[in-house]
């Protein structure tokens, strides 16, 4: 039996996309008896908490608490403590699968203390996309000024995050890119050789009774699912929806998820009766929302391989989104939805509120024609396809 060690943590990312990814990867490996899955979950907590191991039918979960306050020296001690604990439960020769580039110190120690263990890193996000709002040209231009004496603080921070990610890429044996877009960026901008890159799209377990398009609601219902944050284009979405109300005055916008509500709620003034903030919902409740909605909206500045987009496709829900990063290859205009370009404003990306509102209005009017979302899901984003990709990669590294 081959051991796979999946490294996760408690964070906002794990409450959303990375958490869904980990759950789906576990499902993939449950049907593969040749793999023994060990999940290492690093949680923020009090120093007095103790590590614990929970053995399950298909593997084990090792929960490791991390105290709330860490200096560089203390963090180094913590990382070495993690490795000592792992050596009690995991043999050298297992695959270590990382999901966060800030786990770089741990990856380096794993390389030292588990010299025969291959290391994988899945790119769920890249920091440059947050600092530039998805504008790749800004990263490339900053790197050209890397030795400029008049470099700004923002440029310095962007360079620092670039080198941190590049160091993580150098510390692993294989990098999983969730989109071809990301693979191209890592190869061309970060100068990583193609042989080190594998593209495996996210997948999700199918819902058998999910509808396949043909939504005939009288009052349009627009649906956003995800973190409530400026990085997700939530402010531009609220502004655009208020323009939609001029054409569809009985329409509603449901914003599902938790996060930073104050700015979005302030922007919603004047339309509070038609913009509903639900907070975070359980999975079955979210699926009910997909079933009821007219149009799904993904106004993010950057995504790798959005699970929200995959779920919307699975339910045949037309999507309006932005052509940026990994979303570029997920959205097929006129088939599973409509997309708008990411514009440029200075050294940042910009989402045009006018373009977004026009796309929403067009999508509502043509919703019965944008019915190929389920086909997009079945073509590329099923759980079976995801499982085949990872089983092939694991077997290749262990052969």
N, C-alpha and C positions, 0 to 999 in steps of 0.2 A: 504494500500500500504506500502511496506517495503522499507526503505531507505538504499541505499548502498553508502558509501562515499569513493571514490577512490582517494587516495593521490598520486599526481605525481609532477614532477618538470621539470625545463628546465635544461638539462644536455646532455652530449654526449650519455649517455645510452638511454635517451628518444628520441634522434634523430634516434636511430636504434631499437634494440630489445625490450626495455621496451616501446618505443613509439608504435611499432607495436602491442605489447601485449595489451596496453591500448585501442587502436583503435578496436582491435578484441573483447575485453571484452565488450566494448560499443555495438558492433553489437550483441553480444550474448544477452545482456539485453534488447535491443530494441524490441525483439520479446517476451519479458516477461512482460506483463502489470502489474504484481504484484510487480515489483520492480521500485523504483524511484531512478535513478542514479544521484548523486551529485559528480562532479569532482572538487577536490581542487588542483589547479595548482600553485605551488610555483615557481616564476620566479626570476631570478637574474636581478637586475636593479638598478635604482637610487632611493635614499631615497624619492625623491619628488613624485614618482609615487604613485597612490592611488589604493587600492583594488577595484575590480569591480565584479559584479555578472551578469552573462548572463543566462537568463532563456530560455530553449529550450523545444521542444516538448516532449522529453523523459527524462527531468530532468533539471539540472542547472550546470553551471561551475562557480566556485568561483576562481578568479585569485588574488593571493596575492603576491605583489612584495617584494623581499628581497634585501636590499642594498648591495653594493659590498664589504664592509669591515665590518667584524664582530669579535669582541672580545667575549670571553666566556660570559661576563656579558650582552653584547648587544644581543647576540644570545638568551639568556634566556628570555630577555624582548620581543624579536621578537616572540618566541614560545608561550609565554603567550598571546601576542596580537593576534596570529592566533586562539588560543582557544576561546578568547573573541568574535572574529568575527564569528567563527563557531557556537557558542551558539545562535547567532541571526537567523541562517538559518537552523540549524539541531537539531532535538530533541534527547534527551537521549533515547536510544533503537535502534538507527541506527547501522549498521555495518560499522566500519572503516577499510578500506583495504589499508595497507601500502605496498610499493614496494622498499623501500631503508632502509638499516639498520642504516644509519646515521640519520634517522628520529626518532631514539630512544627517545630523549628528548620530542618530540611531542607525541609519543606513550604513554609515562609515564603520560603526562599531560591529554591526552584524558582519560586514565584510571581513573584519579583523578576527572575530571570534567564531564565525561560521564560514571558514574559507571555501568550503565545498558547496555552499548553498547559493543557488542563483537568486538574484534580486530583480524584482519587477517594480516599475513605478507607473501607475495610471495617472494621466494628466486630467484632472477634473476641472481645473481652472488655472489661469496664468495671471500673475500679478500685473503684468504690463497692461492687460486689458482693462483693469480697474483704474489704473493711473492715467490711461489715455482715452478712457471710455470707448474701447474697442478699435481705436485708430492705429493700425499697424504702421502707417507711414510715420507717425510721431515717434514710435520706438526706433525705427530705422534711422531717422534723422538725428535722434539723440545719440545713438551709438556712433554716428559719424563725428560727433562732437565730444567723444569720450575723454579726450585729453585737452579740451578747450579750457583755458584758465578762467573764462567768464561763465562757466557752466552754472546754471541756477540750482537751487536746492531741489526743486522738482525733478530736474534732469539727473541730479546725483542719486536721488532715491529710486528713480526709474532704472538707472544703471545698476544700483545695488541689488534690486530685485531680479534683474536680468542675470547677474552673476550667481546669485543664490540658486536660481532655477538651473542654470547651466552646470553648477557644481553637483546638483542632484542628478542631473542627466548622466554626468560622468561617474557617479557612484553606484549605478545600477547596470545590470547586464542587458535589460530589455525595457523599452518604453512603450506603453500602450497609449495610443492616441485615439480619442473617441470620435474623431472626424478626420477626413483627408485634409481639410484646411489646417488643422493643428499639426498634422504630420509634415505638411509643406513648410509651415513656419519654423518648426523645430529643426528641420533639415536645412533650410535656406538661411534663416536668421541666426539660429543657435549653433549651426555648423555641426550637427549630429549626423553620423553616417546612416544611410538608408537601412543597412542591415540590422541596425539596432532598434528600428521602429516597426511597430505592428499596429495596424488600424483595426479596432474591434468596436463596432457601434454598441451603444447601450441597447439592452432589450428588456422586455417586461412580459410577465405571464399574461396570457390573453384572457380577456373577459368574454366568455362564449356568447352572451346575449347582448353585447354592445351593438347599438344601432349603426347602420352603415349609411350615413347621410340622410337626405330627404327630411329636413326639419321645416315644419310648416307653422311655426308660432306666429300669432298675430302681433304680439308685442315683443320686439327683439330683446333678447337677453344676452349681453356681452359678459364674458367670463375671463378673469385673470386668476391664475393659481401660482403662488410662489411667495418668496419673501417680499415684504413691503419695504422697499429700499430704493433710493435714487438710482443705484446701479441697474435696477431692473426697469427703468424708464417709467416708473409709476406716476411721477408728476406729469410727464408728457401725456400719459394715457388719460389721466383725469381731465387735463386741459382739452385733449382731443374729443373725449366723450361729451363734454359740454357743448362742443360744436355739433356733434351728432344729434343732440337733442333738438336742434333747430329743424332737422329733417325727420327725426323719429321721436317726437316729444313724449311718447309713452314707453320708450326703451329704458332698460335698467342696466347698470354695470355692477357686477358682483366681484369684489376683490377678496379672494380667499387666501389667507396666510397671515403670519404674524410678522412683527418687525417694528419699524419706526413709522408710526401713524401720523404724527403731528403735522408734518409738512403736507402730506397727501390730504388729510382731512381739512386743513386750512384751504388748500386749493379747491376742494370740493364745495366750498361755500356757495350757496345759491342753487345747489343741485343735491342737497343731502337726502332728499326723499327718493332719489333715483340712483344714488351711488351707495351701495351697501358694503360695509366692511364686516365680514363674517368672523374674522380671526381664523386661526388654524382649525381645520376640520379633520375628522377621522377619514381614513381612506374610502370607506364605503359611502360616506357623505359626499366626498369629492366626486366620486363616480356618479352619484345621483345628479350632481351639478353638471357634469359633462353631458349626461343624458338629456337634461332639460335645456341647455344653453343653445343659442343660435349661432354665435361666433365666439371662438377662443382668441385671446389676444396675448402675444408674446413680444412686448416692446423692449426687450432687454438690449443693453449695449454690448453684451457678449454672452455666449453660451458655448459649451463644448459639444454636448449631445443631450439636449434638454429632455428630461423625463416628462415634464409637463407637455411638451410638444408631442412626445411619443404617445402619451395617454390620450391627448386630444385626437390624434390620428386614429388610434385604436377605436375610439367612439365615433369616428367619422365626422368630427367637429371641424368645420373650416377654420383655418388659423390666419390671423393677420399678424405679421411680425416684421422684423428688421433684418435686412441682408447684412449680417455681421458675423464674423468668426464662424463657428460651427453651424449656426442657423442657416447660413447661405445654402448649404446642401440639403437641408431638411425641408425647406419651403419650396414648393413647385407652383409658381403662379398659374392660376386658372385651373389647377387640379385639386390640391389639398388646401388652397388658400390664396392669399395675396401678400406681397411683401413690398416694403419701401426701402430705399437705400439709406445707409448711414452717411450722413453728411459731415463736413468738416467745419469746425469753428476754432481757429487758432491751432493749438496743439492737442485738441480733444475732439472726439466724435460728437456728433449732434443729431438728435432725432427731431425732424420737422413735425411740429404739431399739425400744421396744415396738411402735409402729406399723410400723416397717420389718420387724421379725421376723414380725409377723402377715401382712403383705403377701407376704413370701417364702413362708411356709407355705401361704397361700392360692393363690399362683401355682403352686407345685409341685403342689398337689392338682388344680388346674384347667388344667394346662399344655396339655392337648389341646383346650381351648376358646379359648385365646389365640393364634390362628393367623393373624391378619390383618396381621402385620408386613410381609410381602412386598408386600401391597396398599398399605400406608402408604408404603413406599419408592417403588413405581411411581407413586403418585399425586402425590408432591411432591419426591422427593429423587434423581431420576436425573441422570446427567451431562448428558443432552440438555436437560433443563429448566434446569439451571444455565447451560449454554452459551448457550441462547436468551436468558436474562436478561442476561448480560454483553454478548453481541453487540448486543442492543437498546440497552443503556445506552451502550456505546462509540459506536455509530453516531449515537445521539441527541446526544451531546456533540460529535461531530466534524462534525455536519451544519451 
